[in-house]
């Protein structure tokens, strides 16, 4: 099959590689080194106050992005994928017009896959036209280290960037409309992140919202309202608006096809990611939540298989989500909150990391591994982990769910000692009341 | 009109021929459909008088008992012309409303072409509540089977790829989802198209049943093959004389199979363990008080094994007639399922086709089968010299669970001796 890839960037990569996962993780790595160096004081290793060369950090982060996207460009070339840099509009379900630096180029195809991604949501009266007001894209460009930074939105993007800027030395305030950080994650897991966030943020204002932002000479004057709203306007050097992302579905010429866009702006697709126009497929952020790169790649696989006539369907049992805060928070499959909401009977087994030898050697007992288990079949329905490196541990949970594993399967699988992965096995032991490191009376056999 | 009950254990079959067209008047009990079931071809009779309004099936399709096969306007007097009259219309409509529409057939493996249609594929596996690995789910989609219908063999009901394959095979065999044990599971086949062009053809009813039954027999029965040769020089002379007499009376010639059947009838009396079945569930052996013997018949549709009843009470002429009739019925598709059940032991005679000895597979739940090959003139060393004798190779295949090796050889020796000295039949075998 002949493939043409169209993107406005000089190389493939998309939102994730250019303006999301990759640059943020590069900066978070720097943040982690800073934090660990500081933390080392506790066990007698003291470093001097670090000096931060923002320009060098920025170019290192840019180099990481360039390496990744350049690599993708080479891979595309090696696979004989024609790369067209430009912006495409649809002429019909099989024809595209691409605006390139060299003028208009027409591309005809038997099938088209739309993967236009998403962009940050703006908030009226907050996302004002000022260079001091950032969104996730501009915040990742690391313009400077503001003395005082306000983050609007306590979701994963806000907290990840908050972690970066706090580590670099900013005094960070987080304002969140709901009553807790990281909505969507189970509260017991989010609480572990919140406790630590509180130690390096200046303030976390829950059930509070920003009513206005004004750019005056001194900085940004921000007014609040809500439960924890400061009494008067507060001045910040920069404001980061991170309240969510919107699908990029306003594609020129989409109205010349039968493709349907729903009220929330997502392109409607069937189980094979096919739109109402039979030759047009859509994948990734533009078709719905969760807006995660790994979901998009899996959908791409399904769409391509469908195009080749395979009877394939997008039907994951679990899509892992990872928040790269410190500590990390990850979950996959059913959450406890979702089970409650859907009235699904579950049993929850929790293993606190204070009982993990590995967590103790890392001096990071602030973690929790929990299993959401079907009480009848003892099948694993969901896994939630908070703690250092949780993002690397969650894959086992996803595999367990996809394979239909039982709590006993996790219990009876030998996990390497001493690692944090043992907490998954130990949580299964807790489920059976058999954990060596957490005392809980044994389950009575029914 | 729905497909009526056709006999015990007949769930349906392949439509061979539709014998009526829309507009045809039919009478009760008139044959309307030719159906190929597991091993017999059946003419399905009309269950009512009336006029065929609509034919709901066509040749090559599978139908199940209870499925609507025709829409019929009842009443012998009705003709198509009358039915079309305006005055008759309300009546006709009412009748139509009474017709129960075809039940959605059990999830059948959709042909590949249908499976790729997004509508079919996007129904997916029927919900996230069924435990099955992504690979097993993918296989189920590709085979067009529904995970909901599959009983998982793993912990918590987890469905493995083997479970999916086994289920699909059972569906293909026409046995319905849960009917057959998973004994006929086979390993996945390679993609033969990698090596050149291939064509896939569905098995016919007989081939399907044969494939499943032989797989089951081979997996269930620990086989031993005992070989020997019988000197049929004398019996052949006798057989020729009997045949001449029989033909003079307008009866079937006496075949060697008829002789062997008579011998086996006596042998089973003397060796009752060869006339038994093994019930491993209860750890019992079922001894049969009757002597019915199956005879393998080669037909254009495949192998059929009609059973001749009460062999021990019949004379050779009667047996020859019955064998000839059964073979004729098998070839003209007139055998019923009942005609092929309840055997004590079977005979497979390939002698007419030539070739050397072979090892037949026991027709489970029977425990023994006699394989017969072409007899040849051979030099046999008798009383200090070689004499030409007409020697027939025989193989006794038996179920070692119930017949010990010593008994096996004793049984075959007895058969050989009875062929050579038929007096043994009435001296010992009754």
Interface residues (C-beta under 8 A of the other chain):
Chain A: X270 X271 X272 X274 X306 X309 X310 X311 X312 X313 X315 X317 X374 X377 X378 X379 X402 X403 X404 X406 X408 X409
Chain B: X115 X116 X118 X120 X121 X122 X123 X124 X125 X128 X131 X132 X133 X134 X137 X138 X141 X142 X144 X152 X154 X155 X156 X157 X158 X159
